[in-house]
Amino acid sequence: MTDPADLPAPLPHPTRSSAELFAALVSAVRSVLFTDQSTVALAVACLAAEGHLLVEDHPGLGKTTLAKSLAHASGLAFTRIQFTADLLPADITGAVVFDQTRHEPVFRPGPIFANVVLADELNRASPRAQSALLEAMEEGQVSADGASYALPRPFVVIATQNPYDAAGTSPLPHGQRDRFLLRLSLGYPTRAQEDELLDGQDPADRAGQLVAAITPDELRQLQASVAAVTVAPAARAYLLDLVAATRTHPSVAVGASPRAALALAKASRALAVADGRDYVTPIDIQVAAGPALAHRLLLRPGSQAAAGGPEEVLGELIDVVPVRLDPTPAGGPTR
């Protein structure tokens, strides 16, 4: 586990706004990760909204680098758990063992006791091992031998999986996918980005040496700012219309849950803070809709090819669901 005390200390800064803190994190992560700014901004938004992140993509595109750089740029403790078929729940959460010195059973914390936990290739573990994350992600604690143990705050799980390699994998249950605030894909870098990658230091090494761009106290300030963002009645109505539309679309068997609506609101608040606002606009909701909702939708059998996938369904709904306009200035202007 990477201890924050072992990381380079961030340079002293005058008091910065939450938008400046958000931008500092995005800039730090992009200095080592070769992907587009909007993807990095959504990853930072997930951290700012105190949510968990699922990253799906081919091997070798920077999923681990993203997790490391997010943790180091925030000055947070980081640990990595490699999920394999023989992994047991106690290997993740820890277990009660007999202490020979104290002559009594004691709880020995597992690697999940960190601020940022990389669950690498989560779908390669058995469903039993995958389920060890559920209580931690939902309650911020783990239970062992009838006792509960609080996890450090903030606590963020960044899970990766390779979507096109089915050999030796166990697909994530719908209930577990629903606990991830956002799902992102990094995609291939541009030719210019890949050329820069070849010409410089290994991104994994640079991520490990990354100087914290903000302090943990500033991260708490950023997260508090996100929680304080206003979602006016008109914005809430538009968000709920969009969520409700996923439940009635003919290609969708299981639409977005109430937890999905909360996730979309949280992500939208974070995007508002990134833009220097204390209110959510329809654009924030539209930008966050795909990453917040697509992985929670289950399409009807045979609809995958016709509908083009959950992302395409959401794109269609964004086009047809009318935007609610707030006539009062209290909700802030819409865009």
Residue pairs with C-beta under 8 A, 6 or more apart in sequence:
1 77
1 78
1 79
1 111
1 114
2 71
2 72
2 77
2 78
2 79
2 208
3 77
4 75
4 76
4 77
4 212
4 216
7 72
7 75
7 210
7 211
7 212
8 209
8 210
8 211
8 212
9 211
9 212
10 75
10 211
10 212
10 213
10 214
10 215
11 211
16 24
16 218
17 276
18 221
18 222
18 225
18 226
18 273
19 273
19 274
19 275
19 276
21 214
21 218
21 219
21 221
21 222
22 41
22 44
22 45
22 48
22 222
22 270
22 273
22 274
23 274
24 73
24 213
24 214
25 44
25 47
25 48
25 70
25 73
25 74
25 213
25 214
26 37
26 40
26 41
26 44
26 274
27 213
28 69
28 73
28 210
28 211
28 213
29 40
29 43
29 44
29 66
29 69
29 70
29 73
30 37
30 40
31 206
31 210
32 65
32 69
32 203
32 206
32 207
32 210
33 40
33 62
33 65
33 66
33 69
33 186
33 203
33 207
34 62
34 189
34 193
34 194
34 196
34 197
34 203
35 61
35 62
35 66
35 186
35 187
35 189
35 193
36 187
38 287
39 184
39 185
39 186
39 187
40 66
41 271
41 274
42 182
42 184
42 267
42 287
42 288
42 291
43 53
43 66
43 70
43 182
43 184
44 70
44 270
44 274
45 182
45 267
45 270
45 271
45 274
45 288
46 52
46 53
46 156
46 181
46 182
46 267
46 270
47 53
47 70
47 74
47 154
47 156
47 219
48 219
48 222
48 223
48 226
48 270
48 273
48 274
49 181
49 223
49 226
49 266
49 267
49 269
49 270
50 154
50 156
50 223
50 226
50 266
51 156
51 180
51 181
51 182
51 263
51 266
51 267
52 137
52 156
52 157
52 158
52 159
52 179
52 180
52 181
53 156
53 157
53 158
53 159
53 180
53 181
53 182
53 183
53 184
54 159
54 160
54 161
54 177
54 180
54 182
54 183
54 184
54 295
55 63
55 66
55 67
55 158
55 159
55 160
55 161
55 183
55 184
55 185
55 186
56 160
56 161
56 162
56 163
56 183
56 184
56 185
57 63
57 160
57 162
57 163
57 185
57 186
57 187
58 162
58 164
59 162
59 165
61 186
61 187
61 188
62 186
62 203
63 120
63 160
63 186
64 80
64 118
64 120
64 160
64 204
65 203
65 204
65 207
66 158
66 186
67 78
67 80
67 116
67 118
67 158
67 160
68 78
68 118
68 204
68 207
68 208
68 210
69 207
69 210
70 116
70 156
70 158
71 77
71 78
71 115
71 116
72 78
72 207
72 208
72 210
72 211
72 212
73 210
73 212
73 213
73 214
74 115
74 116
74 212
74 213
74 214
74 216
74 219
75 212
75 214
75 215
75 216
75 219
76 114
76 115
76 116
76 154
76 216
76 219
77 114
77 115
77 116
77 152
78 114
78 115
78 116
78 117
78 118
79 111
79 112
79 113
79 114
79 116
79 117
79 118
80 111
80 117
80 118
80 120
81 87
81 91
81 92
81 111
81 112
81 117
81 118
81 119
81 120
82 120
82 121
83 119
83 120
83 121
83 122
83 123
83 124
83 125
83 129
83 130
84 121
84 124
84 125
85 124
85 125
85 126
85 168
87 125
87 126
87 129
88 128
88 129
89 128
89 129
89 131
89 132
90 110
90 144
91 110
91 111
91 129
92 110
92 111
92 112
92 129
92 132
92 133
93 110
93 112
93 132
93 136
93 142
93 144
94 107
94 108
94 109
94 110
94 112
94 113
94 142
94 144
94 149
95 107
95 108
95 110
95 144
96 105
96 106
96 107
96 108
96 144
96 145
97 105
97 106
97 108
98 104
98 105
98 106
99 105
99 106
105 145
107 144
107 145
107 147
107 149
109 149
110 142
111 117
112 132
112 133
112 136
112 142
112 151
113 149
113 151
113 152
114 152
115 152
115 153
115 154
115 155
115 156
116 156
116 158
117 155
117 156
117 157
117 158
118 158
118 159
118 160
119 133
119 157
119 158
119 159
119 160
120 159
120 160
121 160
121 161
121 162
122 130
122 133
122 159
122 160
122 161
122 172
123 130
123 161
123 162
123 169
123 170
123 171
123 172
124 161
124 168
124 169
124 170
125 170
126 170
127 170
127 173
130 170
130 172
130 173
130 176
131 176
132 142
133 157
133 159
133 176
134 175
134 176
134 179
135 141
135 142
135 143
136 142
136 151
136 155
136 157
137 157
137 179
138 179
140 150
140 151
140 153
140 155
141 148
141 149
141 150
141 151
142 148
142 149
142 151
143 149
154 219
154 220
154 223
157 180
159 180
161 169
161 172
162 169
174 254
174 296
174 298
177 183
177 295
177 296
178 257
178 259
178 260
178 296
179 259
180 295
181 263
181 266
181 267
181 292
182 263
182 267
182 288
182 291
182 292
183 291
183 294
183 295
184 291
188 194
189 197
197 203
200 206
214 222
222 273
225 273
225 278
226 266
226 269
226 270
226 273
227 269
228 278
229 269
229 272
229 273
229 277
229 278
229 279
229 280
230 278
230 279
230 280
230 331
230 332
231 239
231 265
231 268
231 269
231 279
231 280
232 279
232 280
232 326
232 328
232 330
232 331
232 332
233 326
233 331
234 324
234 325
234 326
234 331
234 334
235 268
235 279
235 280
235 281
235 282
235 285
235 324
235 326
235 331
235 334
236 265
237 324
238 282
238 285
238 321
238 323
238 324
239 261
239 264
239 265
239 268
239 285
240 261
241 321
241 322
241 324
242 264
242 285
242 289
242 317
242 318
242 321
243 255
243 256
243 260
243 261
243 264
243 293
244 255
245 317
245 320
245 321
246 252
246 255
246 256
246 293
246 297
246 313
246 314
246 317
247 255
247 256
248 255
249 255
249 313
249 316
249 317
250 300
250 303
251 299
251 300
251 303
251 306
251 307
251 313
252 297
252 298
252 299
252 300
252 303
252 313
253 298
253 299
253 300
253 301
253 303
254 297
254 298
255 297
256 264
256 293
256 296
256 297
257 296
260 292
260 293
260 296
263 292
263 293
264 285
264 288
264 289
264 292
264 293
265 280
267 288
267 291
267 292
268 280
268 284
268 285
268 287
268 288
269 280
269 284
271 280
271 284
271 287
271 288
272 278
272 279
272 280
272 281
272 284
275 284
277 332
278 332
279 331
279 332
281 332
281 333
281 334
281 335
282 323
282 324
282 334
282 335
283 335
286 318
289 314
289 318
290 311
290 314
290 315
293 310
293 314
294 309
294 310
294 311
294 313
294 314
295 310
297 310
297 313
297 314
299 307
299 309
299 310
299 313
307 313
323 334
325 334
326 332
326 334
